[in-house]
Amino acid sequence: MDIQNIYNSIAELSREIVRECTARSVKISTAESCTGGMISGAVTSVSGSSAVIELGVCSYSNRIKHEILHVPAEVLERFTEYSVECAAEMAKGVMELSGADYGVSTTGVAGPPGGSAEQKRICLAFSGRTGCRSERFLFAQGSADRELIRALAAEKALSMLLCEIKK
């Protein structure tokens, strides 16, 4: 899998998100853990993005997930920060914090190259007018390196977000 193709896809999705949000007069916010700002960075690289992006939170620590995004401590304890439950709370939390129409989140562990599948579990969530939806993605042992997994997660999150905006 060519990472440059993934980056190109991320750039195109970001341009389309800015176009769609502008046309619909809606705003987005991001809560990113494992992607470390890749999603908000891609969107803000598009001219006109200041009219559509409200907030980007890089929430690597559980303290920030809990104190800023209001992920309940029980969710972090029971399901862990690598869960779809945590991703859903992050997406809802950033949407509420920012007042945006849509929130998107990523959490999980991209893992070191050659790590276990557990180290390559990514959870994404989207929150918006139609409620909240979250998904889990697993990458087989040795199937991809950390940067590729982060890029694939960002691409999937942007794709989910765009589909929801277009509804």
Secondary structure, DSSP 8 states (H G I E B T S, - for coil): --HHHHHHHHHHHHHHHHHHHHHHT--EEEEESTTTTHHHHHHHTSTTGGGTEEEEEE--SHHHHHHTT---HHHHHHH-TTSHHHHHHHHHHHHHHHT-SEEEEEEE---STT--GGGGEEEEEEEETTEEEEEEEE--TTSS-HHHHHHHHHHHHHHHHHHHHH-
